């Protein structure tokens, strides 16, 4: 794996509250795909961009209190809990993770039906995860798309809020320097910056690994609390066509959300799902 890794998607865990989450993210101006039903038992909605996407992941509400089938979702906190990279060969990636001493379980395969005009087709995936203790902020894994044409469809890529891509993924860590170096090793990348913010380069973007103090300075009262956690996935940054559309959407909400509105960015806190979304031109 000599090439630098490329972001595939970011994940927000909504657990058993998918109906509420679907409405909340539509209100923020995202176009959501129809609800997907994985063969693993989970459900999802996607917000597609040109080369990456945002996923809402959860479990059917009628499973609450029973055997969830996906303890990695049921037992994880609400909020941003997944950072996923592309791979063309999940078995080769698993070997790479083993060489790094970061490998979790062996690769797994699953699918979900996608409803198209000509009928339903199965979108197929293979994924491989890192051990959970490597990046304690959430799940980090790789995804091999067997049917990318059923995921990246142009009719799903236009959003009322103008979002076009996820160029930055923000991590807040008590062990910032070590965590940035681990990301760089994993992704065959470099670390730049110094002091309280380290940046790990990705093609077209970066992972920003910040100290809790620096993260708090960037987001103020909207920052997610680390609590007893040593690391969190602290924010998603979206590249937009312009900020006026997201400003207009936020101003028209019946129940206003906490916002930072500055010349070059609009930051929104979605408190029901403990996540921070930053829009930039």
N, C-alpha and C positions, 0 to 999 in steps of 0.2 A: 504494500500500500504506500507507494512513493508519492502519489498525488495528494494534494490538500483535500480534506473532506469538504463537502458542500452541504449546506443546510437543506433538509428535506421539509421538516415541519416542526412547529412547536405545539404543545398540548396543554390544554386547561382541563383540569379534573373537576367535574361537576357532580360526581357521584350519582345520587338518586334523583337529582333535580334537573333533568334534561329539559323538561317542558319549560320551566322557568328560565333556564339558561338560553334556550332557543329564542325566546322572546326578548331577553335582555340584550343579546348580541344583534338581533335584527334592529332593535331600537337604536343601537350604536351605528347603524348604517352598513352593516355587513350583509352580503348575500350568502345565505347558508344553503348548502346542498340538502337534499331530502335526507331524512334520518336513515342511517345505515345500521344494519344488524349483523355484527360479526359472528362467525361460527364459534368464537371463543366465549360468547355470551355478553359482550359489551355492545354499547350503542354509541353512535357518533353523529356529528354534523361537521362539515368542512367549510372553511372560508378560503377559497382558492385564489392564488396569485399566479404570476407567470411561471415561476420556477420553484416556489415554496408555498406553504399554506399553514393556516391555523386550524387546529382540531379541538372540538369539544368532545371529551370522552366521558362516558358515564355508564350506568347500569339501569336496567328497567326498574321503575319504581316498585313494581309488584314483587321484586326480589328482595327488597329491604327486610331485614330480620331473618332471612333464610340463608342458604348457601350461595354466596354471590358469584362464584365461578372465577372472579377476577379480584383476589384479595389485594393485588397491587393497586387497584382502583378503590375498592371499598375501604381499605385501611389507610389510604393516603389522604393528606389534607386537601381541602378545596383549594383551587388556584392553579397557577402555572406549575406543572409537575412533570413535563416531558420536553426533552430536547433531542431531536431525531435527525440523523444524517443519512445521506444517500449512500447506497452501495450497489454496485453491479453484480457482486458475488458475495452473498452473505456467508458462505463457507470460508472464503478467503478472509473475510473480515473477522470471523470467529478465530481463525488461526492468528491473525494480527493481535487480537485482544488477549489471546493466550500468551503470546510472546511478551506482551506488555505487563502481564500479570493482572489484567483488568477484567478478564472474561467472567461472565455470569453463566447462565444456563445455555446449553446448545441452541442453535437456531430452531425456530418454530414456524409453521406455515398456517395460514388461515385465509379466509375470504369473506366477502359480503356481497349480496346482490345489489346491482345498480340498475335502476329503472330508466330505460331510454325509450325513445319513440318507437323503436323496432322491437321492444320487449326487454326483459330482464337479462342481464349478463353478470357473471361473477367477477368482481375485482379481486385479484389474488396478490398476496403479500407473503414475504418471508422476513422475519426480524431476528435480531440478536441483540441482547442487552448486556450492558456492563454490570459488574457487581454493584449492589446498592451502596456500598460504603466508599466507593471511589469518588463519587460526586453526591454528597448527602443531600443536596438541594432538591433532588428529584430523579426521575428515571432518565437515563441517557442510553440511547440505543441507535441501531442502524436499520434501515428499511430497504429491502429490495422489492421494487414494484414489478410484478409479473405482467400487469396490464395497465401501464401508465396512461393509455388512451381513455381508460374509464375513470381516471382521476383528474387529469389536467384537461379540462374541456373549456373552450373559450367562452361558452355561454354562462359559465359559473364565475368568471374572473372579473366582473365589473361590480364595484361596490359603491353605494351611495355616499359613503364617507371618503371616497377617493383613495383608499388604501391600495397599494400596488405591490408591496413586498415587505419582508421582515429583515431589515439590514442589521439589526442589533438585538442581541439577547443579553439581558443584564442579570448578573449573579452578585449577591451580597454574601461575603464569606468572612468568618472569623480567622480563617487560614488562607487569606487571599493570595499570597505569593505562591504557596504550594499548589493551590487549586488551579491557578493560571498555568503553572508549569505542567500540571497533569493534563489540562486541556490541550496544551501545545504538543505534548508527547502523543496523545491520542490522535490528534488531527494532522500530525506532520506539519505543524505550523510554527509561528514565532510569537513571542511575547514582546509587546512594546509598552511604553509608558513606564512610569515609576511612581513611587510614593503610594498613594491610596487607591489608585485605579490602574489596573493592568489590562491590556487589550490583546486578545488572541485573534489573529487575522483569519478570516474566511473569505473565499472568493465572493466579492460583492458585499462583504459585511464584516462583522466582528462579534466576538463574545467579550463583554466588558465585565471583568471580575473586580469588584469593589470591596473595600472595607465597609463594615456597617456604618461607620461615621461618614464616609464619602457618599455612600448610598443615601443616607439620611439627608445629607446636604443637597443632593441632587433632587430629591423628591419631597423633602419637608414632611408636613403632616400627612401626606398621602402615602408615605413609604409603608410597606408591609413590615410588620414586626417579626424579628427573628425568634422572639420568645426564647425557648430553650434550645432552639436549633442552631447548629454551627454554620449552616449555609442555607440560603433560599434562592430559588429562581425568582428574582425580584421584579422584573418588568419586561415587557415586549415593546419594541420600537418598530413602528410602521412608517414606511416611506409613502407619502401621499402626493396627490396632484396639487394640493393647496389646502390651507387650513380653514378657509371660510365655510366649507361644507360641514366639517365636523363641529365647528362652532355653532352653526345654525341648527344642527341636529340636537346638540346639547341644550341650546337655549329653548328649544321647543318641547323638552321633556316635561311631562306632568310631575314626575318625581325627580328633581335635579340630582345629579351625581357630583361628588367632590371633584373639582377641576383645578388645574394650574393652566392659565392661559397667558402665554408669552409670545413675543414677536415670532420666534422661530419654532415654537412647539406648543402643543396642547396635550396635557397629561390628564387622563381620566382614571379615577379609581372606581372599579365595579365592586362595591363592598359585599354584595351577596355571594360573590365567588372569589373574594380576597385576591383580586388581581389588579395589576397596574398596567395601563396601556398608554403608550406615548406616541403621538402622531407628529411627524416632522416632514417638511417639504424636502 
